[in-house]
Every structure is written in C-alpha cells, then in structure tokens.
Amino acid sequence: MLFEDRSTGRRADIIFRPFCPGDGESFRRCIEDFYGDGYPYKEYLEEDFLLEKCASGKMLVLCGVVEEGEIVSTSAVRLEDDFQGSALLMLRVVKEAYRGMGVGKVQEERLLEMAERRDGFASLYADVMTHDSVSQGSLARRGFVHCGIRLMLYRNAVMVSQLALAEDGKMSQAVMCRRGNVDDVGMLYCHSEHAEEVCRIYRRLGVSCGIETGEMLPVRDRTVMSWKEEPLHHSSICRIRQVGRDFSDILKQGMAKKCCQEDGTVLCYLNIRDQAAVYAYGKLFQMGFFFTGLKPLQTREEYMLLAYIGKQKIPYGDIHLYGEGEELLAYIGKHRHMDELTGDLRERSELL
C-alpha cells in the first residue's frame, strides 16, 4: 500500500503482515526507534517469546514492512492473563521517518479487524501515553472511551528520554476501553464520593451497572493481592482481587518501603465487584491513595484505579487527553485538590 507525506511528497510502499520467524532484530529496532532502551517489558522484544505467544493464540502481532524488508511500524493485541476477558493493544510504534503518512491509522484498522474476528472479548484496551492526544483521538473515533489514568508510572528519563519532558518527571498513560460482549456488570461496591463518576464512565461504554455505597467489612480471612515492581521507574503496581480481614496489615507492610521513596509511585487496581471494596477504599485513602478512574469490563472483575504519589505534584502540563478525557482529568484534579485542602492527606509516617 502506498503512503505519502503530503508536506514533503515523500512516499513509501508498506505491506502489513503478521510477525514471522526472522523478524526479531528488525522488530526490536522499530520499537527502539521511539523508546530507545526505555521500553520496560523487555521480553516483548525477544523473537522467541513473541512467536510462542502468537502460536498459542495469546497475541496478534502486526508489522508494517517496506520493500527492503525492514519493519517500520508495529502493533499488537495481547489477551490478558491478569484481567481475563480483556485484550490489550500494545507495541504501537511507527518509525520517525514514516510518521505523518497515515501509516499508524491504517495499521490500527487492520489490527482491530484481526482482533474482532475472535470471539469472547469482554473489552479491548489501550494504555496510551499522554504526552500527545493524537493517538487517543484515533482510538476515540473507533469507539474507545477514556476510563482512567495510570498516573505517573514511568520515569521520563528512562521511558521516553527523547521527548521534551522534565527529566526528573514521570509520565502517565490514559486507559481507553471499547466494550465487547458485555451489557451489564451487575452490582459494584463503590464509595459514595465517586459513585456518580463511575456510573458516567459505564454509561459512556454502553454498559449497565448497580452501585452499592455502604461499607461492608471483609468476610474472608486472607486478602488476595499481588504486587509487581518496576524498579527502574521507582513504581509498583498492586492488584486487589479480594479483601480479607488482614487487608490493613497487608497494605501497611506493602507500603512501608514505598512511602520512603521520594519519587515512588504505586498504581492500585481495586476489584469493585468485591463486597468489601468500599472498606478497602477507605484504608487506601488513609494511606494516601486517590481515585484516577477505572479499568472496567473483565470476565468476573471490575477495577477501580487509585494512585499513590506521596508528596509529588501531578504534572498537568504534561498530560494531554483527547475530548472527554479532559473531563476525567479535571475530575481527578478537583478531588485531589479537595483532599489537600481538607487535610485528608496525612503524613505516611502516622500510619506505618
């Protein structure tokens, strides 16, 4: 297919095909054209890993290839293990020399066509970097909705050193979702402060939900919770699937070291299908976490996103969201500011 940069007249003939044996080195160069050495999930740059995932049906990887055989664009869909029923768009890169030609738009269309031939998706996701809203706009026009923000998760100097962002800052990602085969998620357990915003996001997705705002104590003994560390980025991701009576102690133990790291960030996924979610939200809030949206539409779980950033400031000037995404950011900022004004953000040392 012939692509042209209208501002320069430069043309390129690109075909789109699945990732194949022998593509590893060219694929890696394509990713590193944008990220340098900063892409955090190194296993996805390994040819054998990608070939195994594609063969097992866990991934679809699409490559844009020029006549000389060089890969100049990539995109992929990964079936989630942690969030069953959802698929994640990832590895979305167009080499700098081929940007401005519409390559990314066509590649995205081809990949989504491939993904939609598969049955059973509850949702299709993209975690989109927020330094530029162009990619978000492309997804929004294809039915994706801004649902949340993975706030200040990656260090600029490591992840995107070539961008004009503060070297000591941390970049965020917009969580965008398109509904699959889900019409109703049933009852959700959500603190009253955010119940209206949660309902608004589900309405935009075209999905029904019920909301229970009352606090219920955990009925199980042990919490089901996992941590994933990103040491290069001074960040962690925790996922709370079920809340037990030990939750407060488990949370304090997990946060003990992280609260001492000046630029430490924690992203929390809290399952709001769990009846004790409102109780857990209260404990997280006391620890300094605050609402940053949702990761909705999994097979049996629905997640609220919460962020811990300590005394760091949200870099609003670096977060650019397309369309209604700005409303979500304004909502997050408003409630964060209200917490600061009312003194609800206590010193972490009081709690540990």
C-alpha positions as CSV (number, residue, x, y, z in Angstrom):
1,M,0.0,0.0,0.0
2,L,1.4,3.4,-1.0
3,F,1.7,6.1,1.7
4,E,2.7,9.7,1.2
5,D,3.8,12.6,3.4
6,R,1.8,15.5,1.8
7,S,4.1,18.1,3.4
8,T,7.2,16.7,1.8
9,G,6.0,14.5,-1.1
10,R,8.0,11.5,0.3
11,R,6.4,8.2,-0.4
12,A,6.7,4.6,1.0
13,D,5.2,1.3,-0.1
14,I,4.3,-0.6,3.0
15,I,2.6,-4.0,3.4
16,F,1.1,-5.2,6.7
17,R,1.6,-8.8,7.7
18,P,1.9,-10.9,10.9
19,F,5.1,-11.2,12.9
20,C,7.3,-14.0,11.4
21,P,10.4,-16.0,12.2
22,G,13.5,-13.9,11.5
23,D,11.7,-10.6,12.3
24,G,13.2,-10.2,15.8
25,E,16.1,-7.8,15.1
26,S,14.1,-5.6,12.8
27,F,11.2,-5.6,15.2
28,R,13.4,-4.6,18.1
29,R,14.9,-1.7,16.1
30,C,11.4,-0.4,15.3
31,I,10.5,-0.3,19.0
32,E,13.7,1.3,20.0
33,D,13.3,3.9,17.3
34,F,10.8,5.5,19.7
35,Y,11.7,4.2,23.2
36,G,15.4,3.9,22.9
37,D,16.4,1.4,25.6
38,G,13.5,2.5,27.8
39,Y,10.8,0.1,26.8
40,P,10.0,-1.6,30.2
41,Y,8.8,-5.0,29.1
42,K,12.0,-6.5,27.6
43,E,10.5,-9.9,27.0
44,Y,8.3,-8.4,24.2
45,L,11.5,-7.5,22.3
46,E,12.5,-11.2,22.1
47,E,11.6,-13.1,18.9
48,D,11.1,-16.5,20.5
49,F,8.8,-15.0,23.2
50,L,6.6,-13.3,20.6
51,L,6.5,-16.3,18.3
52,E,5.4,-18.5,21.2
53,K,2.7,-16.1,22.3
54,C,1.4,-15.8,18.7
55,A,1.4,-19.6,18.2
56,S,-0.5,-20.1,21.4
57,G,-3.2,-17.6,20.4
58,K,-2.3,-15.2,23.3
59,M,-1.1,-12.4,20.9
60,L,-1.7,-11.0,17.5
61,V,1.4,-9.0,16.2
62,L,1.2,-6.9,13.0
63,C,4.2,-5.5,11.2
64,G,4.4,-2.8,8.6
65,V,7.2,-3.7,6.2
66,V,8.8,-1.8,3.4
67,E,10.1,-3.4,0.2
68,E,13.6,-3.8,1.6
69,G,12.2,-6.0,4.3
70,E,12.7,-3.5,7.2
71,I,9.9,-3.3,9.8
72,V,8.9,0.3,10.0
73,S,5.7,0.0,12.2
74,T,4.3,-2.4,14.7
75,S,1.1,-3.0,16.7
76,A,-0.2,-5.9,18.7
77,V,-3.1,-7.3,20.7
78,R,-2.4,-9.3,23.9
79,L,-5.0,-11.4,25.6
80,E,-4.7,-10.5,29.3
81,D,-3.8,-13.2,31.9
82,D,-4.3,-10.9,34.9
83,F,-7.5,-9.4,33.5
84,Q,-9.4,-12.3,31.9
85,G,-11.8,-11.4,29.1
86,S,-9.9,-8.3,28.0
87,A,-7.4,-7.8,25.3
88,L,-4.7,-5.0,25.3
89,L,-3.5,-3.0,22.4
90,M,0.3,-2.7,22.7
91,L,3.6,-2.2,20.9
92,R,2.1,0.6,18.8
93,V,5.0,2.3,17.1
94,V,5.7,3.9,13.7
95,K,9.3,4.8,13.0
96,E,10.0,8.5,13.0
97,A,10.9,8.6,9.3
98,Y,7.5,7.2,8.4
99,R,5.3,9.3,10.6
100,G,2.8,11.8,9.1
101,M,1.9,9.4,6.3
102,G,-1.2,7.8,7.9
103,V,0.7,4.5,8.5
104,G,-0.5,4.2,12.1
105,K,-4.2,4.8,11.2
106,V,-4.2,2.0,8.6
107,Q,-2.2,-0.4,10.7
108,E,-4.7,0.2,13.6
109,E,-7.6,-0.6,11.4
110,R,-6.0,-3.8,10.1
111,L,-5.2,-4.9,13.7
112,L,-8.7,-4.3,15.0
113,E,-10.2,-6.2,12.1
114,M,-8.0,-9.2,13.0
115,A,-8.9,-8.9,16.7
116,E,-12.6,-8.7,16.1
117,R,-12.6,-12.0,14.2
118,R,-12.0,-13.6,17.6
119,D,-15.0,-14.3,19.9
120,G,-15.4,-13.7,23.6
121,F,-13.8,-10.4,24.3
122,A,-15.4,-8.5,27.2
123,S,-13.3,-5.5,26.2
124,L,-10.5,-4.2,24.1
125,Y,-8.0,-1.8,25.9
126,A,-5.2,0.6,25.2
127,D,-2.9,2.2,27.7
128,V,-1.9,5.3,25.7
129,M,0.9,7.7,26.6
130,T,-0.5,11.2,27.4
131,H,2.3,13.4,26.0
132,D,0.2,13.6,22.8
133,S,-3.5,13.3,22.3
134,V,-3.4,12.3,18.5
135,S,-3.3,8.6,19.2
136,Q,-6.1,8.9,21.7
137,G,-8.2,10.7,19.1
138,S,-7.7,7.9,16.6
139,L,-8.9,5.4,19.2
140,A,-11.9,7.6,20.3
141,R,-13.1,7.7,16.7
142,R,-13.1,3.8,16.8
143,G,-15.3,3.7,19.9
144,F,-12.8,3.7,22.7
145,V,-13.7,5.6,25.8
146,H,-11.4,7.3,28.4
147,C,-11.9,5.4,31.6
148,G,-8.9,6.1,33.7
149,I,-5.3,7.3,34.1
150,R,-2.3,5.2,35.1
151,L,-0.7,8.2,36.8
152,M,3.0,9.0,36.9
153,L,4.0,5.3,36.4
154,Y,7.2,5.6,34.3
155,R,10.2,7.9,34.6
156,N,10.6,10.2,31.6
157,A,14.4,9.8,31.5
158,V,14.1,6.0,31.2
159,M,10.9,5.5,29.1
160,V,10.9,8.5,26.7
161,S,14.2,10.2,27.0
162,Q,13.9,11.8,23.6
163,L,10.7,13.7,24.4
164,A,10.7,17.3,25.7
165,L,9.5,16.3,29.2
166,A,11.0,17.1,32.6
167,E,14.0,14.7,33.0
168,D,13.1,14.1,36.7
169,G,9.4,13.7,36.0
170,K,7.2,10.7,35.5
171,M,4.8,10.1,32.6
172,S,1.3,8.8,32.7
173,Q,-1.0,6.7,30.4
174,A,-4.6,7.1,29.5
175,V,-6.7,3.9,29.9
176,M,-9.1,3.7,27.0
177,C,-11.6,0.9,26.6
178,R,-14.1,-0.4,24.0
179,R,-16.9,-2.6,25.0
180,G,-17.0,-6.2,23.8
181,N,-19.7,-8.7,24.6
182,V,-20.9,-7.1,27.9
183,D,-24.1,-5.3,28.5
184,D,-24.4,-5.3,32.3
185,V,-21.7,-5.8,35.0
186,G,-24.1,-6.2,37.9
187,M,-23.6,-4.7,41.3
188,L,-20.5,-2.6,42.1
189,Y,-19.3,-1.6,45.5
190,C,-18.1,2.0,45.3
191,H,-17.5,4.8,47.8
192,S,-20.3,7.4,47.5
193,E,-17.8,10.2,46.6
194,H,-17.1,8.6,43.2
195,A,-20.4,6.7,42.5
196,E,-21.7,9.3,40.0
197,E,-18.4,9.4,38.1
198,V,-18.2,5.6,38.0
199,C,-21.8,5.4,36.6
200,R,-20.9,8.1,34.0
201,I,-18.0,6.0,32.7
202,Y,-20.1,2.9,32.4
203,R,-22.9,4.8,30.6
204,R,-20.3,6.1,28.0
205,L,-19.3,2.5,27.5
206,G,-22.9,1.5,26.9
207,V,-23.0,-0.9,29.9
208,S,-25.4,-1.0,32.9
209,C,-24.4,-1.3,36.5
210,G,-25.8,-1.1,40.0
211,I,-24.0,0.8,42.8
212,E,-23.8,0.0,46.5
213,T,-22.1,2.7,48.5
214,G,-22.4,1.2,52.1
215,E,-19.3,-0.1,53.8
216,M,-19.2,-3.8,54.4
217,L,-16.4,-5.5,56.5
218,P,-14.5,-8.3,54.9
219,V,-15.9,-11.8,55.5
220,R,-12.8,-13.8,54.3
221,D,-9.7,-14.2,56.4
222,R,-7.0,-13.5,53.8
223,T,-6.6,-10.9,51.2
224,V,-5.9,-11.9,47.6
225,M,-3.5,-9.3,46.4
226,S,-0.4,-9.1,44.2
227,W,2.5,-6.7,43.7
228,K,4.5,-6.1,40.6
229,E,7.7,-3.9,40.9
230,E,9.1,-1.6,38.3
231,P,12.5,-0.8,40.0
232,L,13.9,1.3,37.1
233,H,10.9,3.6,37.3
234,H,10.5,3.7,41.1
235,S,7.0,2.4,40.8
236,S,4.8,-0.6,41.7
237,I,1.5,-2.0,40.6
238,C,-0.8,-3.8,43.1
239,R,-3.9,-5.7,42.2
240,I,-6.5,-6.3,44.9
241,R,-8.9,-9.1,43.9
242,Q,-10.5,-10.0,47.2
243,V,-10.3,-8.1,50.5
244,G,-9.7,-10.0,53.7
245,R,-9.6,-9.2,57.4
246,D,-5.8,-8.9,57.2
247,F,-6.0,-6.2,54.5
248,S,-5.0,-3.2,56.6
249,D,-1.9,-5.0,57.9
250,I,-1.0,-6.4,54.4
251,L,-1.3,-2.9,52.9
252,K,0.9,-1.3,55.6
253,Q,3.5,-3.9,55.1
254,G,3.5,-3.5,51.3
255,M,3.7,0.3,51.5
256,A,6.4,0.6,54.2
257,K,9.3,0.9,51.9
258,K,7.4,2.7,49.1
259,C,6.4,5.6,51.3
260,C,10.1,6.3,52.0
261,Q,10.9,6.7,48.3
262,E,10.7,10.4,47.4
263,D,9.5,9.8,43.8
264,G,7.9,6.5,44.4
265,T,4.5,5.8,42.7
266,V,2.0,3.0,43.3
267,L,-0.8,2.2,40.9
268,C,-3.6,0.1,42.5
269,Y,-6.3,-1.9,40.9
270,L,-9.1,-2.5,43.4
271,N,-11.8,-5.0,42.4
272,I,-15.1,-3.2,43.0
273,R,-17.1,-6.4,42.4
274,D,-15.9,-7.4,45.9
275,Q,-18.4,-6.5,48.6
276,A,-15.6,-5.2,50.9
277,A,-14.3,-2.8,48.2
278,V,-15.7,0.3,50.0
279,Y,-13.9,-0.7,53.2
280,A,-10.6,-1.2,51.2
281,Y,-11.0,2.1,49.5
282,G,-11.2,3.8,52.9
283,K,-7.9,2.1,54.0
284,L,-6.2,3.0,50.7
285,F,-7.4,6.6,51.0
286,Q,-6.0,6.9,54.5
287,M,-2.7,5.7,53.1
288,G,-2.6,8.5,50.5
289,F,-4.2,6.8,47.5
290,F,-6.7,8.7,45.4
291,F,-9.1,7.8,42.6
292,T,-7.9,8.0,39.0
293,G,-10.6,6.2,37.1
294,L,-11.5,2.6,36.1
295,K,-10.3,-0.4,34.3
296,P,-13.7,-1.9,33.5
297,L,-15.1,-5.0,31.7
298,Q,-13.3,-8.1,32.6
299,T,-14.9,-11.6,32.8
300,R,-15.6,-11.6,36.5
301,E,-14.0,-8.5,38.0
302,E,-14.3,-4.7,37.6
303,Y,-11.4,-2.5,38.8
304,M,-11.2,1.0,40.2
305,L,-7.8,2.7,39.7
306,L,-6.1,4.5,42.5
307,A,-2.7,6.2,42.7
308,Y,-0.2,6.9,45.4
309,I,2.3,9.6,44.5
310,G,3.4,10.8,48.0
311,K,4.2,14.5,48.0
312,Q,4.8,14.7,44.3
313,K,2.7,17.0,42.2
314,I,0.6,15.8,39.3
315,P,2.3,17.2,36.1
316,Y,-0.9,18.5,34.5
317,G,1.2,20.4,31.8
318,D,2.5,17.0,30.5
319,I,-0.9,15.2,30.5
320,H,-2.9,15.8,27.2
321,L,-6.1,14.0,26.9
322,Y,-8.4,13.9,23.8
323,G,-12.0,15.2,24.0
324,E,-13.9,13.9,27.1
325,G,-10.7,12.6,28.6
326,E,-10.0,16.2,29.8
327,E,-13.2,15.9,31.9
328,L,-11.9,12.9,33.6
329,L,-8.5,14.6,34.4
330,A,-10.4,17.6,35.7
331,Y,-12.5,15.4,38.0
332,I,-9.3,13.7,39.3
333,G,-7.6,17.0,39.9
334,K,-10.6,18.5,41.6
335,H,-10.9,15.7,44.1
336,R,-7.2,15.5,44.7
337,H,-7.2,19.3,45.4
338,M,-10.1,19.0,47.8
339,D,-8.3,16.3,49.7
340,E,-5.3,18.5,50.1
341,L,-7.4,21.5,51.2
342,T,-9.2,19.5,53.9
343,G,-6.0,18.0,55.2
344,D,-7.0,14.4,54.5
345,L,-3.6,13.6,53.0
346,R,-1.9,12.7,56.3
347,E,1.8,12.1,56.7
348,R,2.5,8.5,55.8
349,S,4.6,8.0,59.0
350,E,1.5,8.3,61.1
351,L,0.1,5.2,59.5
352,L,3.1,2.9,59.3
